Amino acid sequence: MKNRSGLAARLLDIFIIANLAFLALDVFIAHSVNAFDHSAEWIPFYFSLGAPGLLVFTVFTRKKRWKYWCRLGVGWCSICIGVAGMLFHLSSHFFSDLTLQHLVYTAPFVAPLAFTGIGLLLIMNGMIHDADLEWAHWVVFMAGCGWCGNFILSVFDHAQNGFFNPAEWLPVFTSAVAIGCLATLFFVPHHPFFFKFCVAILGINFIVGIAGFFFHLAADLQVPAVEQIDRFLYGAPLFAPLLFPNLSLLAILGIWKLSSRN
């Protein structure tokens, strides 16, 4: 792919908008488990419905000042929703009884931080030009943070059934390797071979995520339920494995810009 100035920023915008839109479905399914028991649980859902349309509109507007403040507002709202969501998830059980059991079996506390990560990416993309090396570093850093959260989710999600299937250890291992690769990019001189190695590791994680989606789907279809929708509400989280290909694409975008500067 030819390294044109501004192309990476536009690709990141597409990534951000697509992720925000998809989070609406993910949040709706997750909060439907308790039938949106708390009214605040509707906030991330409605935000994910409206924010993508607003961001798409800013792409086509020529009013730079309005575009800047709109993107900044959406970014900070997303950050606040993510942090507040994490605290709400933790306060459900963990803070009342500080045990590992409550941490594993309560609502996934790192899941809302997806909003925070998207908000930070949105703000960064508007402040730093994608031709700058700093832009690539921030994308790789944010992707690495996402992989850390993905690692935690993989461990806690599969710990709920005691890693019944040995294959459930695979995403834990591959996500840990991805974290190591992205962290290494900040501490060693950049080398073309290592860039290719990182992309290969991310490609493996991409495949692991797609395979995990179908494994979760197969497991959900076997769950006994009165209504079909209950299989996906109370079974294995259907869309959780898709974090692997999602974060792989984000990290590859950052690595592509890093490699173009070497």
C-alpha positions as CSV (number, residue, x, y, z in Angstrom):
1,M,0.0,0.0,0.0
2,K,1.4,3.4,-1.0
3,N,2.1,5.5,2.0
4,R,0.1,8.7,1.2
5,S,-0.1,11.4,3.8
6,G,-3.6,11.5,5.4
7,L,-4.5,7.9,4.3
8,A,-3.7,6.3,7.6
9,A,-5.7,9.0,9.5
10,R,-8.7,8.3,7.3
11,L,-8.4,4.6,7.8
12,L,-8.3,5.2,11.6
13,D,-11.4,7.3,11.3
14,I,-13.2,4.4,9.6
15,F,-11.9,2.1,12.3
16,I,-13.2,4.4,15.1
17,I,-16.7,4.9,13.4
18,A,-17.1,1.2,12.7
19,N,-16.2,0.2,16.3
20,L,-18.5,2.8,17.9
21,A,-21.4,1.5,15.7
22,F,-20.7,-2.1,16.6
23,L,-20.5,-1.3,20.3
24,A,-24.2,-0.4,20.1
25,L,-25.1,-4.0,19.3
26,D,-22.5,-5.4,21.8
27,V,-23.8,-3.2,24.6
28,F,-27.4,-4.0,23.9
29,I,-26.8,-7.7,24.1
30,A,-24.6,-7.4,27.2
31,H,-27.1,-5.2,29.1
32,S,-30.1,-7.2,28.0
33,V,-28.9,-10.0,30.3
34,N,-30.3,-8.0,33.2
35,A,-32.9,-6.2,31.1
36,F,-31.2,-2.8,31.5
37,D,-31.9,-3.0,35.2
38,H,-30.2,0.4,35.8
39,S,-31.3,3.3,33.6
40,A,-27.6,4.4,33.2
41,E,-27.0,1.3,31.2
42,W,-28.8,2.9,28.3
43,I,-26.2,5.7,28.1
44,P,-23.5,3.8,26.2
45,F,-26.1,2.2,23.9
46,Y,-27.6,5.5,22.8
47,F,-24.2,7.1,22.6
48,S,-23.0,4.3,20.3
49,L,-26.1,4.8,18.1
50,G,-25.6,8.6,17.7
51,A,-21.9,9.2,17.8
52,P,-21.0,7.3,14.5
53,G,-23.5,9.3,12.5
54,L,-22.1,12.5,14.0
55,L,-18.6,11.5,13.1
56,V,-19.5,10.6,9.6
57,F,-21.0,14.0,9.2
58,T,-17.8,15.7,10.4
59,V,-15.9,13.8,7.6
60,F,-17.8,15.7,4.9
61,T,-18.2,19.1,6.6
62,R,-15.8,21.9,5.6
63,K,-16.3,23.8,8.8
64,K,-13.0,23.0,10.5
65,R,-13.8,24.6,13.8
66,W,-17.1,22.8,14.1
67,K,-15.4,19.6,13.1
68,Y,-12.7,20.0,15.7
69,W,-15.1,20.6,18.6
70,C,-17.5,17.9,17.5
71,R,-14.8,15.3,17.4
72,L,-13.3,16.5,20.7
73,G,-16.7,16.3,22.4
74,V,-17.4,12.8,21.1
75,G,-13.9,11.7,22.2
76,W,-14.2,13.0,25.7
77,C,-17.7,11.7,26.1
78,S,-16.5,8.3,25.0
79,I,-13.6,8.4,27.5
80,C,-15.9,9.3,30.4
81,I,-18.5,6.7,29.5
82,G,-15.7,4.0,29.4
83,V,-14.2,5.0,32.8
84,A,-17.7,5.3,34.4
85,G,-18.7,2.0,33.0
86,M,-15.6,0.3,34.4
87,L,-16.4,1.7,37.9
88,F,-20.0,0.7,37.6
89,H,-19.0,-2.9,36.6
90,L,-16.5,-3.1,39.5
91,S,-19.0,-1.7,42.0
92,S,-21.6,-4.4,41.2
93,H,-19.8,-7.0,43.3
94,F,-16.1,-6.6,43.5
95,F,-15.9,-3.5,45.8
96,S,-18.4,-5.0,48.2
97,D,-16.3,-8.2,48.6
98,L,-12.7,-8.0,47.3
99,T,-12.2,-11.5,46.1
100,L,-10.9,-13.1,42.9
101,Q,-14.2,-15.0,42.6
102,H,-16.2,-11.8,42.5
103,L,-13.8,-10.3,40.0
104,V,-14.1,-13.3,37.6
105,Y,-17.9,-13.7,37.9
106,T,-19.0,-10.1,37.9
107,A,-19.6,-8.0,34.9
108,P,-16.4,-7.7,32.8
109,F,-14.8,-4.7,34.3
110,V,-12.4,-3.9,31.4
111,A,-15.1,-4.2,28.6
112,P,-16.3,-0.5,29.0
113,L,-12.7,0.7,28.5
114,A,-13.3,0.0,24.7
115,F,-15.1,3.4,24.8
116,T,-12.1,5.0,26.5
117,G,-9.7,3.6,23.9
118,I,-11.8,4.8,21.0
119,G,-12.2,8.2,22.5
120,L,-8.4,8.6,23.0
121,L,-7.8,7.4,19.4
122,L,-10.3,9.9,18.1
123,I,-8.7,12.9,20.0
124,M,-5.2,11.8,19.1
125,N,-6.1,11.5,15.4
126,G,-7.3,15.1,15.3
127,M,-4.2,16.5,17.1
128,I,-1.3,14.7,15.4
129,H,-0.7,14.3,11.7
130,D,-0.4,10.7,10.5
131,A,2.9,11.6,8.8
132,D,4.5,12.1,12.2
133,L,6.2,9.2,13.9
134,E,4.4,10.1,17.1
135,W,1.1,9.2,15.4
136,A,2.3,5.7,14.7
137,H,3.7,5.3,18.3
138,W,0.3,6.3,19.8
139,V,-1.6,3.9,17.6
140,V,0.7,1.0,18.5
141,F,0.5,2.0,22.2
142,M,-3.3,2.1,22.2
143,A,-3.4,-1.2,20.3
144,G,-1.1,-2.6,23.0
145,C,-3.4,-1.4,25.8
146,G,-6.3,-3.0,23.9
147,W,-4.4,-6.3,23.8
148,C,-3.8,-6.1,27.6
149,G,-7.5,-5.7,28.1
150,N,-8.2,-8.5,25.6
151,F,-5.8,-10.8,27.5
152,I,-7.6,-10.1,30.8
153,L,-11.0,-10.7,29.2
154,S,-9.7,-14.0,27.7
155,V,-8.4,-15.2,31.1
156,F,-11.5,-14.2,33.1
157,D,-14.0,-15.4,30.5
158,H,-12.5,-18.8,30.2
159,A,-11.8,-19.1,33.9
160,Q,-15.6,-19.1,34.5
161,N,-15.7,-22.7,33.2
162,G,-12.3,-23.6,34.5
163,F,-10.8,-23.7,31.0
164,F,-12.9,-26.8,30.3
165,N,-11.6,-27.1,26.8
166,P,-7.8,-27.0,26.5
167,A,-8.1,-24.9,23.3
168,E,-9.4,-22.0,25.5
169,W,-5.7,-21.5,26.5
170,L,-4.8,-20.6,22.9
171,P,-6.2,-17.0,22.9
172,V,-4.6,-16.4,26.3
173,F,-1.2,-17.4,24.9
174,T,-1.5,-15.6,21.5
175,S,-2.7,-12.4,23.0
176,A,0.2,-12.5,25.5
177,V,2.7,-12.9,22.6
178,A,1.0,-9.9,20.8
179,I,1.4,-7.8,23.9
180,G,5.1,-8.7,24.0
181,C,5.7,-7.9,20.4
182,L,4.0,-4.5,20.6
183,A,5.8,-3.6,23.8
184,T,9.2,-4.6,22.2
185,L,8.6,-2.1,19.4
186,F,9.2,0.7,21.9
187,F,12.4,-0.6,23.3
188,V,14.4,-2.1,20.4
189,P,15.7,-0.5,17.2
190,H,13.1,-1.0,14.4
191,H,14.1,-3.8,12.0
192,P,12.1,-4.9,8.9
193,F,12.3,-8.5,9.9
194,F,10.7,-7.7,13.3
195,F,8.0,-5.7,11.7
196,K,7.1,-8.8,9.6
197,F,7.3,-11.0,12.6
198,C,4.8,-8.7,14.5
199,V,2.5,-8.7,11.5
200,A,2.7,-12.6,11.4
201,I,1.8,-12.8,15.1
202,L,-1.1,-10.4,14.6
203,G,-2.2,-12.5,11.6
204,I,-2.3,-15.6,13.8
205,N,-4.4,-13.7,16.4
206,F,-6.7,-12.6,13.6
207,I,-7.4,-16.2,12.7
208,V,-7.7,-17.2,16.4
209,G,-10.4,-14.5,16.8
210,I,-12.4,-15.7,13.8
211,A,-12.1,-19.3,15.0
212,G,-13.2,-18.2,18.5
213,F,-16.3,-16.6,17.1
214,F,-17.4,-19.8,15.5
215,F,-16.5,-21.8,18.6
216,H,-18.6,-19.5,20.7
217,L,-21.4,-19.6,18.2
218,A,-21.4,-23.4,18.2
219,A,-21.4,-23.4,22.0
220,D,-24.3,-21.0,22.2
221,L,-26.4,-23.0,19.8
222,Q,-26.1,-26.0,22.1
223,V,-27.4,-24.0,25.2
224,P,-30.9,-25.2,26.2
225,A,-33.2,-22.2,26.1
226,V,-36.9,-21.5,25.7
227,E,-36.3,-18.7,23.2
228,Q,-33.5,-18.6,20.6
229,I,-32.2,-15.2,21.7
230,D,-31.6,-16.5,25.3
231,R,-28.8,-18.8,23.9
232,F,-26.8,-15.7,22.9
233,L,-27.7,-13.7,26.1
234,Y,-26.7,-16.3,28.6
235,G,-24.2,-18.4,26.6
236,A,-20.6,-17.7,25.6
237,P,-20.1,-14.0,24.6
238,L,-20.5,-14.2,20.8
239,F,-18.6,-11.1,19.8
240,A,-15.8,-11.2,22.3
241,P,-13.4,-13.2,20.1
242,L,-13.8,-10.5,17.4
243,L,-11.6,-8.3,19.5
244,F,-8.7,-10.3,18.2
245,P,-9.1,-9.4,14.5
246,N,-10.2,-5.9,15.5
247,L,-7.1,-5.1,17.5
248,S,-4.9,-6.9,15.0
249,L,-6.0,-4.4,12.3
250,L,-5.4,-1.5,14.6
251,A,-1.9,-2.7,15.5
252,I,-1.0,-3.4,11.8
253,L,-2.0,0.1,10.9
254,G,0.4,1.5,13.4
255,I,3.2,-0.9,12.4
256,W,2.7,0.1,8.7
257,K,3.3,3.7,9.6
258,L,6.3,2.8,11.7
259,S,7.9,0.7,9.0
260,S,7.4,3.6,6.5
261,R,9.7,5.8,8.6
262,N,12.5,3.3,8.7
